[in-house]
Structures are given as C-alpha cells and as structure tokens.
Amino acid sequence: MIIVNTEYINGKELETLGLVKGTTIQAKNIGRDITQGLRNIVGGELKAYTDLMNQSRETATQRMIEDAEKLGADAIVNVRFSTSSIMQGASEVLVYGTAVKFK
C-alpha cells in the first residue's frame, strides 16, 4: 500500500474510491506519569509519551490501511494526522486520507 500526503502519485492516474480513516485513543498510565512528571521538572524530552504517541500513530495508520484494503485500494493519498485530547490523560489520534485505485 502506497501512502502519501500529496494529492497525486507521480506517473499514476488515480480513481478515487473514498475517504478512509483509522483512529485510536490512548491513555497515560500512573507509572509513566510519575517518571515523566520528574522529567518535566528538570526538562528534556518526555520519551515515554513520545513512544506512546508514535505507537498510537502506527495503530491508527494500520487501521486506515485496513479500511482502504476493504475498498480494494492500491494507495492512500492526501493523508493527514490529527490529535486531540479526549479527557485529562487520554488523547485520540486520527489519520485519514483518500483511498485510490490505479487506472
């Protein structure tokens, strides 16, 4: 599956199949909060949270790909990510794009 954030793929003529998306909601855990709270005091990257968000983006992307495969897509174009806070300590990662088939 080709995934791009442009509206086109060089050298390919595309047929639009429709919008596809993937989402996940992840919550922080108490152990991470304690260690990351200490890091927040002294400064630096909050690595545990970086890893959590990277994992969330990967999960959401895989779900989007599965959505596109159900439509018989060859690629997903114009891919975008969105992150929002659902409640204190929990964030949603949404990834969406347009499923296309090569002509």
N, CA, C and O atoms as CSV, one atom per row, in Angstrom:
chain,resi,resn,atom,element,x,y,z
A,1,MET,N,N,0.855,-1.180,0.000
A,1,MET,CA,C,0.000,0.000,0.000
A,1,MET,C,C,0.896,1.238,0.000
A,1,MET,O,O,1.762,1.392,0.862
A,2,ILE,N,N,0.678,2.103,-0.965
A,2,ILE,CA,C,1.407,3.366,-1.029
A,2,ILE,C,C,0.613,4.395,-0.232
A,2,ILE,O,O,-0.598,4.532,-0.407
A,3,ILE,N,N,1.302,5.111,0.637
A,3,ILE,CA,C,0.661,6.143,1.454
A,3,ILE,C,C,1.455,7.427,1.283
A,3,ILE,O,O,2.656,7.465,1.548
A,4,VAL,N,N,0.769,8.489,0.833
A,4,VAL,CA,C,1.444,9.773,0.612
A,4,VAL,C,C,0.574,10.908,1.150
A,4,VAL,O,O,-0.639,10.769,1.304
A,5,ASN,N,N,1.233,12.037,1.430
A,5,ASN,CA,C,0.478,13.200,1.895
A,5,ASN,C,C,0.238,14.209,0.771
A,5,ASN,O,O,-0.150,15.348,1.029
A,6,THR,N,N,0.467,13.796,-0.456
A,6,THR,CA,C,0.175,14.627,-1.623
A,6,THR,C,C,-1.136,14.148,-2.242
A,6,THR,O,O,-1.651,13.088,-1.887
A,7,GLU,N,N,-1.669,14.948,-3.176
A,7,GLU,CA,C,-2.927,14.585,-3.829
A,7,GLU,C,C,-2.707,13.697,-5.052
A,7,GLU,O,O,-3.663,13.344,-5.743
A,8,TYR,N,N,-1.480,13.343,-5.316
A,8,TYR,CA,C,-1.158,12.581,-6.515
A,8,TYR,C,C,0.003,11.623,-6.211
A,8,TYR,O,O,0.668,11.718,-5.180
A,9,ILE,N,N,0.212,10.710,-7.144
A,9,ILE,CA,C,1.383,9.827,-7.125
A,9,ILE,C,C,1.993,9.946,-8.509
A,9,ILE,O,O,1.335,9.651,-9.507
A,10,ASN,N,N,3.231,10.371,-8.577
A,10,ASN,CA,C,3.897,10.593,-9.866
A,10,ASN,C,C,3.760,9.378,-10.774
A,10,ASN,O,O,4.018,8.243,-10.374
A,11,GLY,N,N,3.350,9.652,-11.999
A,11,GLY,CA,C,3.269,8.609,-13.010
A,11,GLY,C,C,2.044,7.726,-12.910
A,11,GLY,O,O,1.938,6.755,-13.659
A,12,LYS,N,N,1.118,8.021,-12.020
A,12,LYS,CA,C,-0.074,7.185,-11.856
A,12,LYS,C,C,-1.333,8.012,-12.089
A,12,LYS,O,O,-1.448,9.145,-11.621
A,13,GLU,N,N,-2.259,7.432,-12.812
A,13,GLU,CA,C,-3.582,8.027,-12.948
A,13,GLU,C,C,-4.461,7.361,-11.895
A,13,GLU,O,O,-4.468,6.136,-11.771
A,14,LEU,N,N,-5.207,8.175,-11.131
A,14,LEU,CA,C,-5.912,7.657,-9.967
A,14,LEU,C,C,-7.422,7.714,-10.124
A,14,LEU,O,O,-7.972,8.654,-10.697
A,15,GLU,N,N,-8.071,6.696,-9.606
A,15,GLU,CA,C,-9.528,6.657,-9.486
A,15,GLU,C,C,-9.847,6.750,-7.994
A,15,GLU,O,O,-9.367,5.930,-7.212
A,16,THR,N,N,-10.636,7.716,-7.597
A,16,THR,CA,C,-10.972,7.915,-6.189
A,16,THR,C,C,-11.998,6.882,-5.733
A,16,THR,O,O,-13.021,6.669,-6.383
A,17,LEU,N,N,-11.702,6.250,-4.606
A,17,LEU,CA,C,-12.624,5.274,-4.022
A,17,LEU,C,C,-13.387,5.840,-2.832
A,17,LEU,O,O,-14.524,5.444,-2.576
A,18,GLY,N,N,-12.767,6.761,-2.107
A,18,GLY,CA,C,-13.456,7.364,-0.974
A,18,GLY,C,C,-12.550,7.621,0.210
A,18,GLY,O,O,-11.368,7.276,0.202
A,19,LEU,N,N,-13.127,8.231,1.225
A,19,LEU,CA,C,-12.423,8.567,2.452
A,19,LEU,C,C,-12.176,7.310,3.277
A,19,LEU,O,O,-13.058,6.463,3.422
A,20,VAL,N,N,-10.964,7.203,3.815
A,20,VAL,CA,C,-10.638,6.123,4.745
A,20,VAL,C,C,-10.021,6.749,5.986
A,20,VAL,O,O,-9.426,7.825,5.926
A,21,LYS,N,N,-10.170,6.064,7.103
A,21,LYS,CA,C,-9.669,6.614,8.356
A,21,LYS,C,C,-9.271,5.498,9.305
A,21,LYS,O,O,-9.669,4.344,9.152
A,22,GLY,N,N,-8.478,5.881,10.282
A,22,GLY,CA,C,-8.119,4.996,11.378
A,22,GLY,C,C,-7.974,5.848,12.619
A,22,GLY,O,O,-7.531,6.993,12.541
A,23,THR,N,N,-8.341,5.303,13.757
A,23,THR,CA,C,-8.279,6.064,14.987
A,23,THR,C,C,-7.914,5.168,16.163
A,23,THR,O,O,-8.137,3.958,16.129
A,24,THR,N,N,-7.364,5.764,17.179
A,24,THR,CA,C,-7.112,5.078,18.438
A,24,THR,C,C,-7.113,6.122,19.544
A,24,THR,O,O,-6.777,7.285,19.321
A,25,ILE,N,N,-7.490,5.695,20.717
A,25,ILE,CA,C,-7.446,6.560,21.898
A,25,ILE,C,C,-6.542,5.874,22.911
A,25,ILE,O,O,-6.762,4.721,23.280
A,26,GLN,N,N,-5.530,6.596,23.351
A,26,GLN,CA,C,-4.564,6.048,24.300
A,26,GLN,C,C,-4.586,6.883,25.574
A,26,GLN,O,O,-4.722,8.106,25.536
A,27,ALA,N,N,-4.449,6.198,26.694
A,27,ALA,CA,C,-4.401,6.888,27.986
A,27,ALA,C,C,-3.014,6.711,28.598
A,27,ALA,O,O,-2.357,5.686,28.419
A,28,LYS,N,N,-2.594,7.738,29.321
A,28,LYS,CA,C,-1.338,7.654,30.063
A,28,LYS,C,C,-1.541,6.679,31.219
A,28,LYS,O,O,-2.673,6.425,31.629
A,29,ASN,N,N,-0.441,6.132,31.744
A,29,ASN,CA,C,-0.581,5.303,32.934
A,29,ASN,C,C,0.157,5.938,34.101
A,29,ASN,O,O,1.044,6.768,33.902
A,30,ILE,N,N,-0.200,5.557,35.299
A,30,ILE,CA,C,0.310,6.194,36.511
A,30,ILE,C,C,1.834,6.089,36.620
A,30,ILE,O,O,2.483,7.031,37.075
A,31,GLY,N,N,2.406,4.967,36.213
A,31,GLY,CA,C,3.867,4.800,36.266
A,31,GLY,C,C,4.575,5.797,35.376
A,31,GLY,O,O,5.572,6.401,35.771
A,32,ARG,N,N,4.052,5.969,34.167
A,32,ARG,CA,C,4.638,6.949,33.252
A,32,ARG,C,C,4.470,8.355,33.792
A,32,ARG,O,O,5.376,9.181,33.677
A,33,ASP,N,N,3.309,8.632,34.385
A,33,ASP,CA,C,3.058,9.973,34.915
A,33,ASP,C,C,4.099,10.372,35.954
A,33,ASP,O,O,4.560,11.514,35.967
A,34,ILE,N,N,4.464,9.446,36.814
A,34,ILE,CA,C,5.442,9.753,37.865
A,34,ILE,C,C,6.800,10.064,37.261
A,34,ILE,O,O,7.397,11.093,37.576
A,35,THR,N,N,7.298,9.184,36.394
A,35,THR,CA,C,8.624,9.401,35.811
A,35,THR,C,C,8.642,10.601,34.872
A,35,THR,O,O,9.618,11.351,34.837
A,36,GLN,N,N,7.569,10.781,34.114
A,36,GLN,CA,C,7.527,11.899,33.179
A,36,GLN,C,C,7.326,13.219,33.912
A,36,GLN,O,O,7.788,14.263,33.451
A,37,GLY,N,N,6.639,13.177,35.053
A,37,GLY,CA,C,6.489,14.376,35.876
A,37,GLY,C,C,7.833,14.861,36.389
A,37,GLY,O,O,8.080,16.066,36.444
A,38,LEU,N,N,8.698,13.939,36.763
A,38,LEU,CA,C,10.050,14.309,37.201
A,38,LEU,C,C,10.837,14.910,36.042
A,38,LEU,O,O,11.564,15.886,36.230
A,39,ARG,N,N,10.702,14.344,34.856
A,39,ARG,CA,C,11.391,14.858,33.670
A,39,ARG,C,C,10.902,16.270,33.368
A,39,ARG,O,O,11.680,17.122,32.937
A,40,ASN,N,N,9.633,16.514,33.590
A,40,ASN,CA,C,9.050,17.828,33.330
A,40,ASN,C,C,9.680,18.895,34.236
A,40,ASN,O,O,9.791,20.057,33.844
A,41,ILE,N,N,10.083,18.504,35.429
A,41,ILE,CA,C,10.711,19.435,36.362
A,41,ILE,C,C,12.107,19.822,35.887
A,41,ILE,O,O,12.472,20.997,35.917
A,42,VAL,N,N,12.890,18.833,35.447
A,42,VAL,CA,C,14.282,19.098,35.070
A,42,VAL,C,C,14.449,19.416,33.586
A,42,VAL,O,O,15.518,19.861,33.167
A,43,GLY,N,N,13.418,19.196,32.797
A,43,GLY,CA,C,13.482,19.490,31.370
A,43,GLY,C,C,13.911,18.293,30.550
A,43,GLY,O,O,14.423,17.312,31.089
A,44,GLY,N,N,13.705,18.372,29.268
A,44,GLY,CA,C,14.088,17.303,28.356
A,44,GLY,C,C,12.873,16.646,27.727
A,44,GLY,O,O,11.730,16.949,28.067
A,45,GLU,N,N,13.146,15.751,26.815
A,45,GLU,CA,C,12.086,15.044,26.099
A,45,GLU,C,C,11.345,14.096,27.033
A,45,GLU,O,O,11.955,13.427,27.868
A,46,LEU,N,N,10.037,14.046,26.885
A,46,LEU,CA,C,9.211,13.096,27.618
A,46,LEU,C,C,9.122,11.825,26.766
A,46,LEU,O,O,8.115,11.578,26.102
A,47,LYS,N,N,10.180,11.035,26.797
A,47,LYS,CA,C,10.349,9.904,25.887
A,47,LYS,C,C,9.205,8.888,25.969
A,47,LYS,O,O,8.759,8.374,24.944
A,48,ALA,N,N,8.737,8.601,27.169
A,48,ALA,CA,C,7.644,7.629,27.302
A,48,ALA,C,C,6.398,8.109,26.566
A,48,ALA,O,O,5.695,7.309,25.948
A,49,TYR,N,N,6.121,9.411,26.628
A,49,TYR,CA,C,4.968,9.953,25.924
A,49,TYR,C,C,5.213,10.017,24.421
A,49,TYR,O,O,4.290,9.808,23.633
A,50,THR,N,N,6.436,10.301,24.023
A,50,THR,CA,C,6.786,10.275,22.601
A,50,THR,C,C,6.544,8.878,22.040
A,50,THR,O,O,5.951,8.721,20.972
A,51,ASP,N,N,7.007,7.866,22.769
A,51,ASP,CA,C,6.815,6.474,22.341
A,51,ASP,C,C,5.331,6.116,22.276
A,51,ASP,O,O,4.894,5.435,21.348
A,52,LEU,N,N,4.561,6.575,23.262
A,52,LEU,CA,C,3.124,6.303,23.292
A,52,LEU,C,C,2.436,6.914,22.069
A,52,LEU,O,O,1.603,6.264,21.438
A,53,MET,N,N,2.781,8.157,21.734
A,53,MET,CA,C,2.155,8.811,20.585
A,53,MET,C,C,2.604,8.172,19.266
A,53,MET,O,O,1.801,8.049,18.341
A,54,ASN,N,N,3.872,7.765,19.169
A,54,ASN,CA,C,4.336,7.064,17.964
A,54,ASN,C,C,3.575,5.759,17.779
A,54,ASN,O,O,3.156,5.432,16.669
A,55,GLN,N,N,3.397,5.018,18.860
A,55,GLN,CA,C,2.644,3.765,18.798
A,55,GLN,C,C,1.191,4.036,18.394
A,55,GLN,O,O,0.609,3.287,17.609
A,56,SER,N,N,0.620,5.097,18.929
A,56,SER,CA,C,-0.762,5.465,18.583
A,56,SER,C,C,-0.890,5.786,17.101
A,56,SER,O,O,-1.846,5.355,16.457
A,57,ARG,N,N,0.068,6.543,16.547
A,57,ARG,CA,C,0.025,6.875,15.112
A,57,ARG,C,C,0.157,5.613,14.262
A,57,ARG,O,O,-0.523,5.479,13.245
A,58,GLU,N,N,1.023,4.690,14.670
A,58,GLU,CA,C,1.183,3.437,13.919
A,58,GLU,C,C,-0.102,2.618,13.936
A,58,GLU,O,O,-0.499,2.071,12.907
A,59,THR,N,N,-0.757,2.528,15.095
A,59,THR,CA,C,-2.009,1.781,15.213
A,59,THR,C,C,-3.093,2.407,14.346
A,59,THR,O,O,-3.786,1.703,13.612
A,60,ALA,N,N,-3.243,3.725,14.426
A,60,ALA,CA,C,-4.254,4.424,13.628
A,60,ALA,C,C,-3.979,4.255,12.137
A,60,ALA,O,O,-4.908,4.043,11.357
A,61,THR,N,N,-2.712,4.345,11.735
A,61,THR,CA,C,-2.348,4.178,10.327
A,61,THR,C,C,-2.692,2.778,9.838
A,61,THR,O,O,-3.226,2.625,8.740
A,62,GLN,N,N,-2.396,1.752,10.637
A,62,GLN,CA,C,-2.713,0.379,10.251
A,62,GLN,C,C,-4.220,0.204,10.079
A,62,GLN,O,O,-4.665,-0.493,9.167
A,63,ARG,N,N,-4.998,0.828,10.946
A,63,ARG,CA,C,-6.462,0.744,10.830
A,63,ARG,C,C,-6.958,1.451,9.573
A,63,ARG,O,O,-7.915,0.996,8.948
A,64,MET,N,N,-6.318,2.558,9.195
A,64,MET,CA,C,-6.676,3.251,7.962
A,64,MET,C,C,-6.362,2.361,6.757
A,64,MET,O,O,-7.167,2.263,5.830
A,65,ILE,N,N,-5.203,1.718,6.770
A,65,ILE,CA,C,-4.817,0.817,5.676
A,65,ILE,C,C,-5.835,-0.308,5.536
A,65,ILE,O,O,-6.240,-0.641,4.422
A,66,GLU,N,N,-6.252,-0.893,6.653
A,66,GLU,CA,C,-7.252,-1.962,6.619
A,66,GLU,C,C,-8.567,-1.464,6.021
A,66,GLU,O,O,-9.222,-2.182,5.266
A,67,ASP,N,N,-8.949,-0.234,6.361
A,67,ASP,CA,C,-10.153,0.385,5.798
A,67,ASP,C,C,-10.016,0.521,4.286
A,67,ASP,O,O,-10.964,0.245,3.551
A,68,ALA,N,N,-8.841,0.943,3.815
A,68,ALA,CA,C,-8.594,1.110,2.377
A,68,ALA,C,C,-8.571,-0.236,1.656
A,68,ALA,O,O,-9.066,-0.345,0.534
A,69,GLU,N,N,-8.004,-1.255,2.286
A,69,GLU,CA,C,-7.952,-2.581,1.670
A,69,GLU,C,C,-9.347,-3.142,1.439
A,69,GLU,O,O,-9.575,-3.853,0.460
A,70,LYS,N,N,-10.287,-2.827,2.335
A,70,LYS,CA,C,-11.676,-3.284,2.163
A,70,LYS,C,C,-12.295,-2.706,0.898
A,70,LYS,O,O,-13.188,-3.312,0.306
A,71,LEU,N,N,-11.817,-1.525,0.482
A,71,LEU,CA,C,-12.314,-0.895,-0.743
A,71,LEU,C,C,-11.547,-1.338,-1.985
A,71,LEU,O,O,-11.904,-0.953,-3.098
A,72,GLY,N,N,-10.497,-2.144,-1.810
A,72,GLY,CA,C,-9.676,-2.580,-2.930
A,72,GLY,C,C,-8.686,-1.532,-3.395
A,72,GLY,O,O,-8.287,-1.529,-4.559
A,73,ALA,N,N,-8.287,-0.649,-2.507
A,73,ALA,CA,C,-7.389,0.453,-2.856
A,73,ALA,C,C,-5.963,-0.021,-3.119
A,73,ALA,O,O,-5.495,-1.002,-2.540
A,74,ASP,N,N,-5.288,0.703,-4.006
A,74,ASP,CA,C,-3.869,0.489,-4.260
A,74,ASP,C,C,-3.015,1.458,-3.447
A,74,ASP,O,O,-1.842,1.198,-3.179
A,75,ALA,N,N,-3.628,2.589,-3.055
A,75,ALA,CA,C,-2.870,3.625,-2.353
A,75,ALA,C,C,-3.834,4.519,-1.573
A,75,ALA,O,O,-5.050,4.476,-1.757
A,76,ILE,N,N,-3.241,5.329,-0.697
A,76,ILE,CA,C,-3.998,6.351,0.030
A,76,ILE,C,C,-3.251,7.657,-0.169
A,76,ILE,O,O,-2.061,7.754,0.130
A,77,VAL,N,N,-3.955,8.660,-0.675
A,77,VAL,CA,C,-3.340,9.966,-0.927
A,77,VAL,C,C,-3.913,11.006,0.029
A,77,VAL,O,O,-4.942,10.795,0.671
A,78,ASN,N,N,-3.211,12.136,0.100
A,78,ASN,CA,C,-3.645,13.268,0.907
A,78,ASN,C,C,-3.848,12.888,2.376
A,78,ASN,O,O,-4.828,13.291,3.003
A,79,VAL,N,N,-2.917,12.114,2.908
A,79,VAL,CA,C,-3.015,11.606,4.285
A,79,VAL,C,C,-2.712,12.718,5.281
A,79,VAL,O,O,-1.769,13.491,5.113
A,80,ARG,N,N,-3.534,12.776,6.317
A,80,ARG,CA,C,-3.388,13.776,7.378
A,80,ARG,C,C,-3.544,13.114,8.736
A,80,ARG,O,O,-4.281,12.139,8.884
A,81,PHE,N,N,-2.843,13.655,9.727
A,81,PHE,CA,C,-2.961,13.203,11.107
A,81,PHE,C,C,-3.590,14.307,11.941
A,81,PHE,O,O,-3.361,15.491,11.697
A,82,SER,N,N,-4.372,13.916,12.910
A,82,SER,CA,C,-4.971,14.858,13.848
A,82,SER,C,C,-4.899,14.234,15.234
A,82,SER,O,O,-5.146,13.040,15.404
A,83,THR,N,N,-4.561,15.047,16.213
A,83,THR,CA,C,-4.502,14.588,17.601
A,83,THR,C,C,-5.345,15.518,18.448
A,83,THR,O,O,-5.282,16.738,18.300
A,84,SER,N,N,-6.132,14.936,19.336
A,84,SER,CA,C,-6.945,15.763,20.228
A,84,SER,C,C,-7.036,15.109,21.600
A,84,SER,O,O,-6.920,13.892,21.744
A,85,SER,N,N,-7.244,15.941,22.583
A,85,SER,CA,C,-7.419,15.465,23.951
A,85,SER,C,C,-8.876,15.071,24.141
A,85,SER,O,O,-9.775,15.864,23.865
A,86,ILE,N,N,-9.111,13.870,24.604
A,86,ILE,CA,C,-10.461,13.370,24.832
A,86,ILE,C,C,-10.900,13.697,26.255
A,86,ILE,O,O,-12.028,14.130,26.493
A,87,MET,N,N,-9.997,13.483,27.178
A,87,MET,CA,C,-10.192,13.791,28.582
A,87,MET,C,C,-8.813,13.919,29.199
A,87,MET,O,O,-7.818,13.611,28.544
A,88,GLN,N,N,-8.731,14.354,30.412
A,88,GLN,CA,C,-7.409,14.503,31.018
A,88,GLN,C,C,-6.700,13.145,31.034
A,88,GLN,O,O,-7.206,12.163,31.577
A,89,GLY,N,N,-5.528,13.125,30.429
A,89,GLY,CA,C,-4.725,11.905,30.409
A,89,GLY,C,C,-4.997,10.978,29.246
A,89,GLY,O,O,-4.392,9.908,29.173
A,90,ALA,N,N,-5.899,11.348,28.316
A,90,ALA,CA,C,-6.191,10.488,27.171
A,90,ALA,C,C,-6.247,11.320,25.894
A,90,ALA,O,O,-6.836,12.400,25.870
A,91,SER,N,N,-5.634,10.811,24.843
A,91,SER,CA,C,-5.604,11.506,23.560
A,91,SER,C,C,-6.073,10.580,22.449
A,91,SER,O,O,-5.842,9.371,22.480
A,92,GLU,N,N,-6.737,11.180,21.466
A,92,GLU,CA,C,-7.133,10.453,20.271
A,92,GLU,C,C,-6.177,10.816,19.152
A,92,GLU,O,O,-5.812,11.980,18.985
A,93,VAL,N,N,-5.774,9.816,18.388
A,93,VAL,CA,C,-5.018,10.034,17.165
A,93,VAL,C,C,-5.908,9.560,16.028
A,93,VAL,O,O,-6.363,8.416,16.013
A,94,LEU,N,N,-6.148,10.452,15.076
A,94,LEU,CA,C,-6.943,10.154,13.891
A,94,LEU,C,C,-6.059,10.357,12.676
A,94,LEU,O,O,-5.364,11.368,12.569
A,95,VAL,N,N,-6.084,9.406,11.766
A,95,VAL,CA,C,-5.390,9.550,10.492
A,95,VAL,C,C,-6.429,9.286,9.404
A,95,VAL,O,O,-7.226,8.354,9.507
A,96,TYR,N,N,-6.411,10.119,8.358
A,96,TYR,CA,C,-7.398,9.964,7.303
A,96,TYR,C,C,-6.786,10.346,5.966
A,96,TYR,O,O,-5.796,11.075,5.901
A,97,GLY,N,N,-7.385,9.849,4.917
A,97,GLY,CA,C,-6.923,10.148,3.577
A,97,GLY,C,C,-7.943,9.657,2.559
A,97,GLY,O,O,-9.045,9.235,2.912
A,98,THR,N,N,-7.559,9.720,1.304
A,98,THR,CA,C,-8.420,9.302,0.218
A,98,THR,C,C,-7.879,8.017,-0.391
A,98,THR,O,O,-6.746,7.969,-0.870
A,99,ALA,N,N,-8.712,6.970,-0.365
A,99,ALA,CA,C,-8.326,5.701,-0.973
A,99,ALA,C,C,-8.461,5.824,-2.482
A,99,ALA,O,O,-9.451,6.357,-2.983
A,100,VAL,N,N,-7.459,5.328,-3.205
A,100,VAL,CA,C,-7.469,5.399,-4.665
A,100,VAL,C,C,-7.049,4.069,-5.266
A,100,VAL,O,O,-6.378,3.256,-4.631
A,101,LYS,N,N,-7.464,3.875,-6.507
A,101,LYS,CA,C,-7.070,2.714,-7.290
A,101,LYS,C,C,-6.338,3.229,-8.517
A,101,LYS,O,O,-6.707,4.269,-9.062
A,102,PHE,N,N,-5.313,2.523,-8.958
A,102,PHE,CA,C,-4.595,2.899,-10.165
A,102,PHE,C,C,-5.411,2.522,-11.384
A,102,PHE,O,O,-5.972,1.429,-11.459
A,103,LYS,N,N,-5.471,3.453,-12.352
A,103,LYS,CA,C,-6.186,3.179,-13.616
A,103,LYS,C,C,-5.272,2.461,-14.574
A,103,LYS,O,O,-5.679,2.139,-15.691
